[in-house]
Amino acid sequence: MRKLRIYILILTTCGLIFFTVFGKRGVLEYLSLKSELTALEHESSRIDKETFQAKKSINDLKTDQLALEAEARKRLGLGRPDEIIYVLPRNPVQPKDSTQN
């Protein structure tokens, strides 16, 4: 009878350990969720920085005429009356080599 109690105790302990490690809310699931949380916190931090930069750019464009002019020149290819603007193609065409057939 005593051996039976010991076996039951051992099986119960093994079962508890198994479910503590591998169960639905076990240690492995906890570590997985912790890793996912860290990744999401990093992404949130990155997005916060991007948002701050975007708000700063918007504020600069609303209040600073030089910033507005620089952005218009960059995006629209605008220039001052005494300037000549050269627009180069993004993907220049390579000339064909006449020595190769």
N, C-alpha and C positions, 0 to 999 in steps of 0.2 A: 504494500500500500504506500509505503514511503517512497519507493522508486517511482510510482505513478505520479505522485505529487511533484517530485523533482522534474520528471519529464514534462508535466503540464506547465510548471513554472518556466522551464527552459523554452518550451514552444511559445508560451505567451510572451516571454522576453524577446525572443527572436522575431515574433510577429510585430511587436511594438517597435523594435529597432528597424525592421524592414519598412513599415509604414511611415516611420519618422523620416527615413532617408528617401524612400522612393514614392511615397504617397502623394495624393493630389495637392496637399499643402506641406509637403516634406521639404527637406533641406535642399534637394536638387532644384525643386521649383522655386524656392526662396532665392537661391543663387542666380537662377535664370532671370527672375524678376528684378533682382538687384542690378544685374548687368544691364538689363533693358532700361531701368530707371536712370542709370548713369548716362547711357547713350542719349536718352531723351533730354536730360538736363543739359548736356553739351549742345544738343541741337537747339534747345530753347535759348541758351546763352548766345549762340551764333545768330539766331533770328533776332534776338534783342539788339545785338550790335548792328545788324543790317537795318533794323527799324530806326535806330538812333541816327545812323548815317543818312538814311532817306529823309528823316524829318529835318536834319541839319541842312541837307541839300535844298529841300523845299523852302526852308526859312531863308537860306542864303539867296535863292532865286527871287524870293518875294521882296527882300530888303536891300540886296546889294546889286547895283546896276552893273558893276564890273563882272560879277559872277553870271548874271543874266546874259550879258554880251558874250562872254566866253562860251557859255553853253550854246547860244544861238550860232556862233561862229563854228563850233565843233559839229553840231548836229545838222545844221542847215547849209553849211558851206557859205555863210554870209561873210562879207568883208566890209571894210570901210570904203568910202568913195575913191580913195587914192590907191587902193590895193588891187592886185591881180591875183585871183584864186586859181590854182592849178589843181585839178581833180585827176588823180591817177586811178586806173582800174585796180580793183582788189586782187584779181587773179590775172596778172599779165600773161599774154599769149606768148609762148616760146616760139622764136623763129625756127623754121624748118632748116635743117642742115642739108645743103645741097650736095655735100660730098658723100652722103650715105644714100644707097639705093634701096 
